[in-house]
């Protein structure tokens, strides 16, 4: 029974790292910066974000990778 619990944990961790988009706060946490730093990047057009339901901003994973590579 313990083996099943251990086997399911990596799948959960893998699905979290493979998300298509992150909230502004999650993006800030991943980048190691403040929430407002990410928000300013979006306002200045240096980081693309999309509006989801209820107006929530989502930053695509590809944009975070592009920012880190550049």
Sine and cosine of phi, psi and omega as CSV:
sin_phi,cos_phi,sin_psi,cos_psi,sin_omega,cos_omega
0.00,0.00,-0.57,0.82,0.05,-1.00
-0.92,0.39,-0.56,0.83,-0.01,-1.00
-0.89,0.46,-0.64,0.77,0.01,-1.00
-0.89,0.45,-0.68,0.74,0.00,-1.00
-0.90,0.43,-0.64,0.77,0.00,-1.00
-0.94,0.35,-0.63,0.77,-0.02,-1.00
-0.92,0.39,-0.52,0.85,-0.03,-1.00
-0.98,0.19,-0.36,0.93,-0.02,-1.00
-0.91,0.41,-0.73,0.69,0.02,-1.00
-0.87,0.49,-0.55,0.83,0.04,-1.00
-0.90,0.43,-0.65,0.76,0.04,-1.00
-0.91,0.42,-0.70,0.72,0.01,-1.00
-0.90,0.43,-0.64,0.77,0.00,-1.00
-0.91,0.41,-0.64,0.77,-0.01,-1.00
-0.93,0.37,-0.51,0.86,0.05,-1.00
-0.94,0.35,-0.61,0.79,-0.02,-1.00
-0.98,0.22,-0.31,0.95,-0.03,-1.00
-0.99,-0.16,0.33,0.94,0.01,-1.00
-0.91,0.41,0.48,-0.88,-0.02,-1.00
-0.99,0.11,-0.46,0.89,-0.03,-1.00
-0.48,-0.88,0.40,-0.91,-0.02,-1.00
-0.77,-0.64,0.48,-0.88,0.10,-1.00
-0.94,0.35,0.18,-0.98,0.01,-1.00
-0.88,0.47,-0.67,0.74,0.00,-1.00
-0.91,0.40,-0.68,0.74,0.03,-1.00
-0.90,0.43,-0.63,0.77,0.05,-1.00
-0.89,0.46,-0.69,0.73,0.03,-1.00
-0.88,0.47,-0.67,0.74,0.02,-1.00
-0.89,0.45,-0.68,0.74,0.00,-1.00
-0.92,0.40,-0.59,0.81,-0.01,-1.00
-0.99,0.11,-0.27,0.96,-0.01,-1.00
0.98,0.22,0.52,0.86,0.02,-1.00
-0.80,-0.59,0.04,-1.00,0.00,-1.00
-0.98,0.21,0.43,-0.90,0.04,-1.00
-0.80,0.60,-0.72,0.70,-0.07,-1.00
-0.93,0.36,-0.43,0.90,0.07,-1.00
-0.91,0.42,-0.69,0.73,0.03,-1.00
-0.92,0.39,-0.66,0.75,0.00,-1.00
-0.88,0.47,-0.65,0.76,0.03,-1.00
-0.91,0.41,-0.63,0.77,0.06,-1.00
-0.86,0.51,-0.63,0.78,0.03,-1.00
-0.92,0.38,-0.71,0.70,-0.01,-1.00
-0.88,0.47,-0.60,0.80,-0.03,-1.00
-0.99,0.13,-0.07,1.00,0.04,-1.00
0.99,0.13,0.20,0.98,0.00,-1.00
-1.00,0.04,-0.23,0.97,0.03,-1.00
-0.66,-0.75,0.85,-0.52,-0.03,-1.00
-0.99,0.14,0.67,-0.74,0.05,-1.00
-0.68,-0.73,0.39,-0.92,0.01,-1.00
-0.88,-0.48,0.49,-0.87,0.08,-1.00
-1.00,-0.02,0.79,-0.61,0.05,-1.00
-0.99,-0.14,-0.18,-0.98,0.05,-1.00
-0.84,0.55,0.57,-0.82,0.00,-1.00
0.89,0.46,0.35,0.94,0.10,-0.99
0.98,0.19,0.15,0.99,-0.01,-1.00
-0.95,0.31,0.72,-0.70,0.04,-1.00
-0.99,0.13,0.72,-0.70,0.07,-1.00
-0.82,-0.57,0.72,-0.69,0.01,-1.00
-0.98,-0.22,0.86,-0.51,0.02,-1.00
-0.89,0.46,0.58,-0.82,0.02,-1.00
-0.84,0.54,-0.62,0.78,0.00,-1.00
-0.88,0.47,-0.56,0.83,0.03,-1.00
-0.93,0.36,-0.64,0.77,0.03,-1.00
-0.91,0.42,-0.67,0.74,0.03,-1.00
-0.90,0.43,-0.65,0.76,0.03,-1.00
-0.88,0.47,-0.68,0.73,0.00,-1.00
-0.90,0.44,-0.65,0.76,-0.01,-1.00
-0.94,0.35,-0.56,0.83,-0.01,-1.00
-0.97,0.24,-0.48,0.88,-0.10,-0.99
-1.00,0.06,0.00,0.00,0.00,0.00
